[in-house]
Amino acid sequence: MKNWSIRNRIIASFAVLLLLMLAMGLIAHTRLSEIEAETALADSDSIAGLHASATMRGMWSIDNLMTLKYLQEPNPETRRQLLQDLQASRRQHGAKLEEYAKTITTAQDRELYEALKAANIRVQRFEDELLTLVENKQRPEALALFHGELARAMEALQPRLQALIDLNKDNAHRSMVDIRDHVAYTNKGMIVALALSAFAAVLSGWLLLRAISEPMQRVLAVLDT
């Protein structure tokens, strides 16, 4: 490098600085892309799944209360309205299950979903039997079914739903941790790149200063003689 001209040294210095800036931009772009991908996954999978599963928990509780109210209601008109509300709620259940199915990305999630879906089918089967008994004015049998098979089916459904909620909570937590880690790595990479750029700028300035000052000093020495 001692034999390089001042022009070549200036070009080399700017080239080094540009390379460091490009490296810094590449690091930032790569890390931000990872953060974007992790955020999109959390939004479409764990957070959406957690919202859908938590909503279903409330809907099943309401269904159970509506079924009991239907069972105890003596007025035919009111009972007919309750039946329509219960059927509409069950359609919403089906829609929520389909909505949740779109968020599934892992085998474990699929397994828990299928178990919950099977439990829901069993609950609805007992609800259908109960509705038929009420319509046939078999209230004692319907009440026994409500507190017997239907209650046990609901109890079996709850831990499966809770397992699904817990899975999505854990996935959401891991996604947030991953995003935080990516942000921390990006910050560290940017700090390192900035430090290297500053060091390269100072070193290039010092080398250029030497390249200019040494010939000037020789020229001035010749003039002084």
N, C-alpha and C positions, 0 to 999 in steps of 0.2 A: 504493500500500500504506500510505502515511502516514495515509490516511483510514479505514483498517480499524480495527474495534474489536479489543480484546484477544482476545475470543472467536474472531473470524474468523482472527486471526493464529495462534492455537493450533491451530485446525482445519486451516489451510493447512499448518502445520509438520508435523502428524501425517500429513496427506495426502501430502506430499512424501516423508516417511520410509517410509510404506507402499508408495508407488510404487517406491522404490528397493529395498525388500525383495522386492517382487513381481518386479522385473527381475532381481534376484540369483537368486531361485528359478527363474525361467524359464531363465536362462543355465545354471544347474546341471542342470536337468532336460533341456535340449536336449543338452548335452554328454554327460551320462550315458547318454542314449538312443543317441547315436552310438557311445559306447564299448560299450554292450550289443550293438548291431547288429554292430559289427566283431568282437567276441568270439564271437558266435554264428556268424558267417561263417567265422571261423578254425577254430572247433571242428568245424563240419559240412563244411567244404571242405578247406582246406589241411592241417590237422592229421590229420583222418580219412583224407584221401587219402595223406598221407605214411606213416601207419601201415600202410595197406593195401598200398601199393606196396613198402614195405620188407619186409613180411611175405612178399609174393610172391617177392621175391628169394631169401629163405631156402628157400622151398618148392620153387622150381625147382632149386636146388642139391641139395636132398635127393632130388628126383625123379631127377635125373641119376645120383646115386650108387646109388639103388635100382635103376635100370634096368641099370647096370653089374653090380651084384651079382646081379641076376636072370639076366643074360647068362652070368655065370661060375659060377652055382650048379649043381652036378651032381645034388643031391638033389631028386627031384620034389616031395616034400611041402614042403620048404623053399621051393622055387621057386613052388609054388602059394600059399603064404602071402605071399611077396614080391609076387606078382601082385595079390593082394587089397589089400595095403597100397598098392601103386602106383595101383590104381584108386581107392581111397579118397582118396589124395593128389590125384589129378586132379580128383575131385569137389570137394575143398576149393579147388583152383585156380579152378574155375568159380564157386564161391560168392564167393571173394575178388574176382574180376573183376566180378561183379555188385554186390558191396558197393562197390567203387571207382566203378562207373558212377553210383551215387547221389550221389557227391560232386562230380560234374562240373558246373561252372557257366560255363565259357568254351569258345569254339571251339577254342582251342589245346589245352586239356586234352582235349577230345573227339577231336581229330585224333591226339594222341599215344596216347590210349587205344585207338583203333581200330587203329593201327599195331601196338601191343603185342598186341592180341587176335588180329590176323592172324598175327603171328609165333608166338604160342602154338598156334594151330591147325596151323601148319606143323610145329612141334616134335612135337605129339601125333600127327600123321599118320606121321611117321618112327618114333615110338615104337611105334605100332600095327604097322607093317611089321616092326620088330625083334622084337616079341613073337610075331608069326606065324612068323617065321623060326626062332626058338628052339623054338616048339612043333613045328615041322616038322623039328627036329634039324638045321637048317642054321646051325650056330654060326659057321663061318668067314664066311659071308655076313652074319650078324647082327653080328659083330664089326666087319666092314668098314663096315657101315651106321652103327654106333655112332660109330666114329672118323671117318667121312666125312660123309654128309649130315646126320646128327643133330647132330654136333659143330658143323658150320657153321650149322645152324639155331639152335642154342643161342647161338653167337657173335653171330648177327644179332639175337637177342632181347635180349641184355644191354644194348646201347646204347639201345634203345628203352625198356627198363625204367628205365635210369639217367636218361634224359631226363625221364621221368615223375616220378621221385624229385626231380630237380633243380628241376622246375617247382613242385612242392609245397613244397619247402624255401624257394624264393624267395617264394612266396605267403605262407607262414607268417611269414617274416621281414618282409615288407611289412605284414602284418596287425599284428605286434607293434609296428612303427614307428608305424603309424597310431594304435594304441591309446595308445602313449606320447605322441604328439603331442596327441591329444584330452585326455589327462590334464593335459598342460602348459597347453593353452589354457584348460581348466576352472579350473585353479589361478590363472592370470593374470586370468581374468574375475572370479573370486570376490574376488581381492585388490583389483581396480579397484572392484568394486561395494561392498566393505567400506570402501574409502577414501572413495568418494563418500558413503556413508551416514554415516560419521563426520564428514565435512566438513559435510554437510547438517544433522546434529544440532547441531554446534557453532554453525553459522550461525543456525539456528533459535533456539537458546538465547540467543545474543547479541541477536538481533532482539527476542525476547520480553522479555529483560531491559531493553532500551532502551524498549520499549513500556510496560513497567510503571514503570521508574524515572523516566522523564521527567515523567509526570503527578504522581508522588509528590513529585518535587522542586519542582514548581510549587505543589502543595498546601502543602508545608512552608514554602515561601517566603512564601506568603500568610499562614499562621499566625504566622510570625515577625514580620510587619509588624503 
